[in-house]
Amino acid sequence: MELSDRQEQIIEIVKPNGPITGEKIAEKLGLTRATLRPDLAILTMAGILEARPRVGYFFTGKTGSELLTENIKKLKVQDYQQVPIAIREDDSVYDAITTMFLEDVGTLFVVDEQSCLTGVLSRKDLLRASLGQQHLSGIPAHIIMTRMPNITVCRKDDALIEAAQKLINNQIDGLPVVKETEAGLEVIGRVTKTSMTKALVELTLDDKRFD
Ligand code: ADP
């Protein structure tokens, strides 16, 4: 994050003098408290300064990478999840391939009548099935899918970074976002490697806001 000259000056004042009130910082800079308000807000939001009510501002001493880690840990699955694309167990492998193309996704979830998760189909699962000589319209999805309980899932309140770790540890491209119901795990979303790429790009865009 690039700081303005004034923001750097504020930090240099707060470092040795904190906790110090906004009023006092303004006085030292020969400015009004109102002029400083946006800069103090930015420095507090970025985690560089901390504001204690009725005490003042102090320097947190956190390094750039500590601040970045904190921001990454705040990201939630629900803010990056996409619409899940699901098929039924009895749908054919041919239909699964068509759905994958039409919906432009790399992972399909297989669900029962209650929208509860029973399996997962990846691109390679479908390629593998296509290598056989059988008629793809005659093979139901449940024959080739990875099935419960061997499916790695996440919940909407989970930290996005935990979901990313599951993708890496299990060498998979996507996770179903599920919600517990009496009938089983209802599929309410999906997070994929693309969600992680989006989050990475957004973090740098956020940073630009402070330039
Ligand atoms: P691809 O095989 O097309 O590269 P993946 O790496 O996502 O895609 O899938 C690898 C294998 O893991 C496939 O057999 C797939 O069925 C299975 N798989 C995909 N997602 C999950 C998941 N969330 N939980 C368990 N297994 C999964």
py3Dmol code that shows the C-alpha trace and the ligand (Angstrom):
import py3Dmol

protein = """\
ATOM      1  CA  MET A   1       0.000   0.000   0.000  1.00  0.00           C
ATOM      2  CA  GLU A   2       1.374   3.363  -1.074  1.00  0.00           C
ATOM      3  CA  LEU A   3       0.939   6.081   1.536  1.00  0.00           C
ATOM      4  CA  SER A   4       0.718   9.799   0.833  1.00  0.00           C
ATOM      5  CA  ASP A   5       3.367  12.150   2.258  1.00  0.00           C
ATOM      6  CA  ARG A   6       0.893  13.401   4.817  1.00  0.00           C
ATOM      7  CA  GLN A   7       0.007   9.875   5.910  1.00  0.00           C
ATOM      8  CA  GLU A   8       3.735   9.115   6.349  1.00  0.00           C
ATOM      9  CA  GLN A   9       4.053  12.302   8.441  1.00  0.00           C
ATOM     10  CA  ILE A  10       1.149  11.247  10.636  1.00  0.00           C
ATOM     11  CA  ILE A  11       2.791   7.855  11.271  1.00  0.00           C
ATOM     12  CA  GLU A  12       6.067   9.544  12.210  1.00  0.00           C
ATOM     13  CA  ILE A  13       4.202  11.717  14.726  1.00  0.00           C
ATOM     14  CA  VAL A  14       2.156   8.875  16.218  1.00  0.00           C
ATOM     15  CA  LYS A  15       5.051   6.356  16.509  1.00  0.00           C
ATOM     16  CA  PRO A  16       6.877   8.115  19.369  1.00  0.00           C
ATOM     17  CA  ASN A  17       3.913  10.057  20.785  1.00  0.00           C
ATOM     18  CA  GLY A  18       1.055   7.538  20.844  1.00  0.00           C
ATOM     19  CA  PRO A  19      -1.489   7.403  22.217  1.00  0.00           C
ATOM     20  CA  ILE A  20      -2.099  10.867  20.809  1.00  0.00           C
ATOM     21  CA  THR A  21      -5.385  12.548  19.942  1.00  0.00           C
ATOM     22  CA  GLY A  22      -6.345  13.571  16.413  1.00  0.00           C
ATOM     23  CA  GLU A  23      -6.455  17.139  17.686  1.00  0.00           C
ATOM     24  CA  LYS A  24      -2.783  17.010  18.784  1.00  0.00           C
ATOM     25  CA  ILE A  25      -1.643  15.414  15.510  1.00  0.00           C
ATOM     26  CA  ALA A  26      -3.441  18.168  13.595  1.00  0.00           C
ATOM     27  CA  GLU A  27      -1.783  20.817  15.786  1.00  0.00           C
ATOM     28  CA  LYS A  28       1.698  19.406  15.093  1.00  0.00           C
ATOM     29  CA  LEU A  29       1.016  19.465  11.348  1.00  0.00           C
ATOM     30  CA  GLY A  30      -0.569  22.936  11.420  1.00  0.00           C
ATOM     31  CA  LEU A  31      -3.791  21.518   9.979  1.00  0.00           C
ATOM     32  CA  THR A  32      -7.353  21.157  11.195  1.00  0.00           C
ATOM     33  CA  ARG A  33      -8.701  17.938  12.678  1.00  0.00           C
ATOM     34  CA  ALA A  34     -11.296  17.815   9.870  1.00  0.00           C
ATOM     35  CA  THR A  35      -8.590  17.886   7.171  1.00  0.00           C
ATOM     36  CA  LEU A  36      -6.845  14.931   8.786  1.00  0.00           C
ATOM     37  CA  ARG A  37      -9.965  12.819   9.264  1.00  0.00           C
ATOM     38  CA  PRO A  38      -9.782  10.901   5.915  1.00  0.00           C
ATOM     39  CA  ASP A  39      -6.061  10.141   6.399  1.00  0.00           C
ATOM     40  CA  LEU A  40      -6.631   8.882   9.947  1.00  0.00           C
ATOM     41  CA  ALA A  41      -9.538   6.752   8.716  1.00  0.00           C
ATOM     42  CA  ILE A  42      -7.364   5.186   6.006  1.00  0.00           C
ATOM     43  CA  LEU A  43      -4.469   4.488   8.375  1.00  0.00           C
ATOM     44  CA  THR A  44      -6.832   2.908  10.908  1.00  0.00           C
ATOM     45  CA  MET A  45      -8.660   0.827   8.283  1.00  0.00           C
ATOM     46  CA  ALA A  46      -5.330  -0.395   6.951  1.00  0.00           C
ATOM     47  CA  GLY A  47      -4.362  -1.518  10.472  1.00  0.00           C
ATOM     48  CA  ILE A  48      -1.286   0.737  10.636  1.00  0.00           C
ATOM     49  CA  LEU A  49      -2.762   2.883  13.428  1.00  0.00           C
ATOM     50  CA  GLU A  50      -5.244   1.842  16.058  1.00  0.00           C
ATOM     51  CA  ALA A  51      -7.807   4.274  17.446  1.00  0.00           C
ATOM     52  CA  ARG A  52      -8.879   3.952  21.081  1.00  0.00           C
ATOM     53  CA  PRO A  53     -11.935   6.046  21.985  1.00  0.00           C
ATOM     54  CA  ARG A  54     -11.102   8.887  24.377  1.00  0.00           C
ATOM     55  CA  VAL A  55      -7.406   7.876  24.392  1.00  0.00           C
ATOM     56  CA  GLY A  56      -6.162   8.532  20.879  1.00  0.00           C
ATOM     57  CA  TYR A  57      -4.163   6.936  18.097  1.00  0.00           C
ATOM     58  CA  PHE A  58      -1.190   4.642  18.461  1.00  0.00           C
ATOM     59  CA  PHE A  59       1.094   2.812  16.057  1.00  0.00           C
ATOM     60  CA  THR A  60       0.338  -0.928  15.845  1.00  0.00           C
ATOM     61  CA  GLY A  61       3.846  -1.816  14.668  1.00  0.00           C
ATOM     62  CA  LYS A  62       2.489  -4.393  12.237  1.00  0.00           C
ATOM     63  CA  THR A  63       4.550  -5.063   9.130  1.00  0.00           C
ATOM     64  CA  GLY A  64       3.116  -4.988   5.621  1.00  0.00           C
ATOM     65  CA  SER A  65       2.954  -8.775   5.417  1.00  0.00           C
ATOM     66  CA  GLU A  66       1.264  -9.062   8.835  1.00  0.00           C
ATOM     67  CA  LEU A  67      -1.391  -6.598   7.657  1.00  0.00           C
ATOM     68  CA  LEU A  68      -1.840  -8.515   4.392  1.00  0.00           C
ATOM     69  CA  THR A  69      -2.211 -11.820   6.278  1.00  0.00           C
ATOM     70  CA  GLU A  70      -4.844 -10.254   8.542  1.00  0.00           C
ATOM     71  CA  ASN A  71      -6.797  -9.020   5.526  1.00  0.00           C
ATOM     72  CA  ILE A  72      -6.621 -12.399   3.793  1.00  0.00           C
ATOM     73  CA  LYS A  73      -7.868 -14.197   6.922  1.00  0.00           C
ATOM     74  CA  LYS A  74     -10.907 -11.888   6.989  1.00  0.00           C
ATOM     75  CA  LEU A  75     -12.125 -13.086   3.556  1.00  0.00           C
ATOM     76  CA  LYS A  76     -15.124 -15.427   3.826  1.00  0.00           C
ATOM     77  CA  VAL A  77     -16.323 -18.201   1.522  1.00  0.00           C
ATOM     78  CA  GLN A  78     -19.759 -16.558   1.238  1.00  0.00           C
ATOM     79  CA  ASP A  79     -18.272 -13.433  -0.364  1.00  0.00           C
ATOM     80  CA  TYR A  80     -16.641 -15.429  -3.165  1.00  0.00           C
ATOM     81  CA  GLN A  81     -18.907 -18.454  -3.650  1.00  0.00           C
ATOM     82  CA  GLN A  82     -20.521 -18.965  -7.034  1.00  0.00           C
ATOM     83  CA  VAL A  83     -23.757 -20.660  -8.063  1.00  0.00           C
ATOM     84  CA  PRO A  84     -23.462 -24.454  -7.824  1.00  0.00           C
ATOM     85  CA  ILE A  85     -24.212 -26.491 -10.927  1.00  0.00           C
ATOM     86  CA  ALA A  86     -25.763 -29.812 -10.031  1.00  0.00           C
ATOM     87  CA  ILE A  87     -27.075 -32.890 -11.772  1.00  0.00           C
ATOM     88  CA  ARG A  88     -28.912 -35.983 -10.519  1.00  0.00           C
ATOM     89  CA  GLU A  89     -27.412 -39.441  -9.947  1.00  0.00           C
ATOM     90  CA  ASP A  90     -29.423 -40.988 -12.766  1.00  0.00           C
ATOM     91  CA  ASP A  91     -28.459 -38.340 -15.328  1.00  0.00           C
ATOM     92  CA  SER A  92     -26.189 -39.853 -17.943  1.00  0.00           C
ATOM     93  CA  VAL A  93     -22.499 -39.148 -18.424  1.00  0.00           C
ATOM     94  CA  TYR A  94     -23.469 -37.688 -21.817  1.00  0.00           C
ATOM     95  CA  ASP A  95     -25.837 -35.211 -20.071  1.00  0.00           C
ATOM     96  CA  ALA A  96     -23.138 -34.388 -17.511  1.00  0.00           C
ATOM     97  CA  ILE A  97     -20.687 -33.494 -20.298  1.00  0.00           C
ATOM     98  CA  THR A  98     -23.325 -31.332 -22.003  1.00  0.00           C
ATOM     99  CA  THR A  99     -24.116 -29.550 -18.718  1.00  0.00           C
ATOM    100  CA  MET A 100     -20.436 -28.919 -18.071  1.00  0.00           C
ATOM    101  CA  PHE A 101     -20.100 -27.223 -21.487  1.00  0.00           C
ATOM    102  CA  LEU A 102     -23.372 -25.285 -21.289  1.00  0.00           C
ATOM    103  CA  GLU A 103     -22.759 -24.010 -17.753  1.00  0.00           C
ATOM    104  CA  ASP A 104     -19.055 -23.424 -18.363  1.00  0.00           C
ATOM    105  CA  VAL A 105     -17.889 -25.106 -15.138  1.00  0.00           C
ATOM    106  CA  GLY A 106     -15.184 -27.648 -14.384  1.00  0.00           C
ATOM    107  CA  THR A 107     -16.890 -29.430 -11.485  1.00  0.00           C
ATOM    108  CA  LEU A 108     -20.442 -30.741 -11.261  1.00  0.00           C
ATOM    109  CA  PHE A 109     -22.145 -31.702  -8.017  1.00  0.00           C
ATOM    110  CA  VAL A 110     -24.475 -34.667  -7.933  1.00  0.00           C
ATOM    111  CA  VAL A 111     -27.504 -34.206  -5.668  1.00  0.00           C
ATOM    112  CA  ASP A 112     -30.616 -36.120  -4.588  1.00  0.00           C
ATOM    113  CA  GLU A 113     -34.275 -34.944  -4.588  1.00  0.00           C
ATOM    114  CA  GLN A 114     -33.613 -32.719  -1.549  1.00  0.00           C
ATOM    115  CA  SER A 115     -30.649 -30.974  -3.247  1.00  0.00           C
ATOM    116  CA  CYS A 116     -28.366 -32.887  -0.872  1.00  0.00           C
ATOM    117  CA  LEU A 117     -24.880 -33.818  -1.968  1.00  0.00           C
ATOM    118  CA  THR A 118     -24.240 -37.392  -3.063  1.00  0.00           C
ATOM    119  CA  GLY A 119     -21.259 -36.980  -5.414  1.00  0.00           C
ATOM    120  CA  VAL A 120     -18.840 -34.895  -7.475  1.00  0.00           C
ATOM    121  CA  LEU A 121     -17.837 -35.136 -11.135  1.00  0.00           C
ATOM    122  CA  SER A 122     -14.715 -33.469 -12.487  1.00  0.00           C
ATOM    123  CA  ARG A 123     -13.586 -32.955 -16.088  1.00  0.00           C
ATOM    124  CA  LYS A 124     -11.184 -35.857 -15.866  1.00  0.00           C
ATOM    125  CA  ASP A 125     -13.845 -38.190 -14.416  1.00  0.00           C
ATOM    126  CA  LEU A 126     -15.856 -37.526 -17.579  1.00  0.00           C
ATOM    127  CA  LEU A 127     -12.843 -37.833 -19.894  1.00  0.00           C
ATOM    128  CA  ARG A 128     -11.960 -41.159 -18.282  1.00  0.00           C
ATOM    129  CA  ALA A 129     -15.496 -42.450 -18.822  1.00  0.00           C
ATOM    130  CA  SER A 130     -15.380 -41.242 -22.440  1.00  0.00           C
ATOM    131  CA  LEU A 131     -12.268 -43.319 -23.147  1.00  0.00           C
ATOM    132  CA  GLY A 132     -14.299 -46.508 -22.713  1.00  0.00           C
ATOM    133  CA  GLN A 133     -16.198 -47.947 -25.643  1.00  0.00           C
ATOM    134  CA  GLN A 134     -19.572 -47.720 -23.899  1.00  0.00           C
ATOM    135  CA  HIS A 135     -22.466 -45.552 -24.975  1.00  0.00           C
ATOM    136  CA  LEU A 136     -22.233 -42.438 -22.742  1.00  0.00           C
ATOM    137  CA  SER A 137     -26.020 -41.913 -22.735  1.00  0.00           C
ATOM    138  CA  GLY A 138     -26.374 -45.283 -21.048  1.00  0.00           C
ATOM    139  CA  ILE A 139     -23.970 -44.712 -18.126  1.00  0.00           C
ATOM    140  CA  PRO A 140     -25.524 -42.964 -15.114  1.00  0.00           C
ATOM    141  CA  ALA A 141     -23.463 -40.345 -13.243  1.00  0.00           C
ATOM    142  CA  HIS A 142     -23.439 -42.342  -9.994  1.00  0.00           C
ATOM    143  CA  ILE A 143     -21.330 -45.079 -11.605  1.00  0.00           C
ATOM    144  CA  ILE A 144     -18.349 -42.810 -12.172  1.00  0.00           C
ATOM    145  CA  MET A 145     -18.702 -40.014  -9.580  1.00  0.00           C
ATOM    146  CA  THR A 146     -16.630 -39.566  -6.441  1.00  0.00           C
ATOM    147  CA  ARG A 147     -19.206 -40.207  -3.752  1.00  0.00           C
ATOM    148  CA  MET A 148     -20.072 -39.252  -0.195  1.00  0.00           C
ATOM    149  CA  PRO A 149     -18.621 -39.487   2.400  1.00  0.00           C
ATOM    150  CA  ASN A 150     -15.365 -38.978   0.459  1.00  0.00           C
ATOM    151  CA  ILE A 151     -16.196 -35.420  -0.553  1.00  0.00           C
ATOM    152  CA  THR A 152     -14.398 -32.413   0.822  1.00  0.00           C
ATOM    153  CA  VAL A 153     -16.845 -29.594   1.570  1.00  0.00           C
ATOM    154  CA  CYS A 154     -16.860 -26.131   3.090  1.00  0.00           C
ATOM    155  CA  ARG A 155     -19.420 -23.845   4.742  1.00  0.00           C
ATOM    156  CA  LYS A 156     -20.317 -20.260   3.850  1.00  0.00           C
ATOM    157  CA  ASP A 157     -18.902 -18.874   7.120  1.00  0.00           C
ATOM    158  CA  ASP A 158     -15.527 -20.573   6.652  1.00  0.00           C
ATOM    159  CA  ALA A 159     -12.470 -18.445   5.953  1.00  0.00           C
ATOM    160  CA  LEU A 160     -11.694 -18.462   2.226  1.00  0.00           C
ATOM    161  CA  ILE A 161      -8.075 -19.333   3.010  1.00  0.00           C
ATOM    162  CA  GLU A 162      -9.214 -22.568   4.746  1.00  0.00           C
ATOM    163  CA  ALA A 163     -11.100 -23.523   1.580  1.00  0.00           C
ATOM    164  CA  ALA A 164      -7.956 -22.739  -0.446  1.00  0.00           C
ATOM    165  CA  GLN A 165      -5.929 -25.043   1.812  1.00  0.00           C
ATOM    166  CA  LYS A 166      -8.463 -27.842   1.234  1.00  0.00           C
ATOM    167  CA  LEU A 167      -8.109 -27.397  -2.545  1.00  0.00           C
ATOM    168  CA  ILE A 168      -4.333 -27.651  -2.270  1.00  0.00           C
ATOM    169  CA  ASN A 169      -4.234 -30.522   0.254  1.00  0.00           C
ATOM    170  CA  ASN A 170      -6.715 -32.642  -1.713  1.00  0.00           C
ATOM    171  CA  GLN A 171      -5.446 -31.628  -5.172  1.00  0.00           C
ATOM    172  CA  ILE A 172      -8.918 -30.688  -6.385  1.00  0.00           C
ATOM    173  CA  ASP A 173     -10.315 -27.760  -8.357  1.00  0.00           C
ATOM    174  CA  GLY A 174     -13.506 -26.995  -6.430  1.00  0.00           C
ATOM    175  CA  LEU A 175     -15.483 -27.470  -3.241  1.00  0.00           C
ATOM    176  CA  PRO A 176     -19.221 -27.554  -2.685  1.00  0.00           C
ATOM    177  CA  VAL A 177     -20.459 -24.991  -0.147  1.00  0.00           C
ATOM    178  CA  VAL A 178     -22.940 -26.910   1.989  1.00  0.00           C
ATOM    179  CA  LYS A 179     -25.523 -26.312   4.683  1.00  0.00           C
ATOM    180  CA  GLU A 180     -26.559 -29.010   7.190  1.00  0.00           C
ATOM    181  CA  THR A 181     -30.210 -30.035   6.886  1.00  0.00           C
ATOM    182  CA  GLU A 182     -32.128 -33.002   8.298  1.00  0.00           C
ATOM    183  CA  ALA A 183     -31.915 -34.662   4.888  1.00  0.00           C
ATOM    184  CA  GLY A 184     -28.129 -34.257   4.556  1.00  0.00           C
ATOM    185  CA  LEU A 185     -25.716 -31.642   3.205  1.00  0.00           C
ATOM    186  CA  GLU A 186     -27.627 -29.238   0.994  1.00  0.00           C
ATOM    187  CA  VAL A 187     -25.448 -27.728  -1.751  1.00  0.00           C
ATOM    188  CA  ILE A 188     -25.770 -23.922  -1.696  1.00  0.00           C
ATOM    189  CA  GLY A 189     -22.667 -22.809  -3.613  1.00  0.00           C
ATOM    190  CA  ARG A 190     -19.242 -23.660  -4.991  1.00  0.00           C
ATOM    191  CA  VAL A 191     -15.773 -22.271  -4.501  1.00  0.00           C
ATOM    192  CA  THR A 192     -13.071 -23.018  -7.025  1.00  0.00           C
ATOM    193  CA  LYS A 193      -9.537 -22.078  -7.960  1.00  0.00           C
ATOM    194  CA  THR A 194     -11.137 -19.239  -9.949  1.00  0.00           C
ATOM    195  CA  SER A 195     -12.696 -17.880  -6.726  1.00  0.00           C
ATOM    196  CA  MET A 196      -9.204 -17.811  -5.228  1.00  0.00           C
ATOM    197  CA  THR A 197      -7.790 -15.969  -8.242  1.00  0.00           C
ATOM    198  CA  LYS A 198     -10.604 -13.410  -7.990  1.00  0.00           C
ATOM    199  CA  ALA A 199      -9.866 -12.874  -4.300  1.00  0.00           C
ATOM    200  CA  LEU A 200      -6.177 -12.322  -5.062  1.00  0.00           C
ATOM    201  CA  VAL A 201      -6.963  -9.737  -7.751  1.00  0.00           C
ATOM    202  CA  GLU A 202      -9.483  -7.981  -5.486  1.00  0.00           C
ATOM    203  CA  LEU A 203      -6.925  -7.669  -2.710  1.00  0.00           C
ATOM    204  CA  THR A 204      -4.673  -5.674  -5.010  1.00  0.00           C
ATOM    205  CA  LEU A 205      -7.611  -3.540  -6.212  1.00  0.00           C
ATOM    206  CA  ASP A 206      -8.468  -2.778  -2.556  1.00  0.00           C
ATOM    207  CA  ASP A 207      -4.922  -1.652  -2.112  1.00  0.00           C
ATOM    208  CA  LYS A 208      -5.211   0.738  -5.058  1.00  0.00           C
ATOM    209  CA  ARG A 209      -8.110   2.517  -3.326  1.00  0.00           C
ATOM    210  CA  PHE A 210      -5.593   3.843  -0.789  1.00  0.00           C
ATOM    211  CA  ASP A 211      -3.098   5.159  -3.370  1.00  0.00           C
TER     212      ASP A 211
END
"""
ligand_1 = """\
27
ADP
P -9.775 -32.871 -12.676
O -9.679 -34.327 -12.313
O -10.686 -32.640 -13.826
O -8.442 -32.205 -12.831
P -10.194 -32.277 -9.877
O -8.716 -32.167 -9.617
O -11.103 -31.318 -9.200
O -10.492 -32.152 -11.428
O -10.666 -33.749 -9.486
C -9.796 -34.813 -9.200
C -10.600 -35.968 -8.597
O -11.111 -35.589 -7.329
C -11.805 -36.394 -9.428
O -11.924 -37.797 -9.427
C -12.994 -35.754 -8.711
O -14.184 -36.540 -8.776
C -12.512 -35.668 -7.283
N -13.016 -34.455 -6.620
C -13.246 -33.239 -7.154
N -13.713 -32.375 -6.219
C -13.781 -33.081 -5.062
C -14.175 -32.753 -3.721
N -14.608 -31.541 -3.385
N -14.104 -33.733 -2.778
C -13.650 -34.958 -3.116
N -13.269 -35.332 -4.346
C -13.328 -34.411 -5.314
"""
view = py3Dmol.view(width=600, height=400)
view.addModel(protein, "pdb")
view.setStyle({"model": 0}, {"cartoon": {"style": "trace"}})
view.addModel(ligand_1, "xyz")
view.setStyle({"model": 1}, {"stick": {}})
view.zoomTo()
view.show()
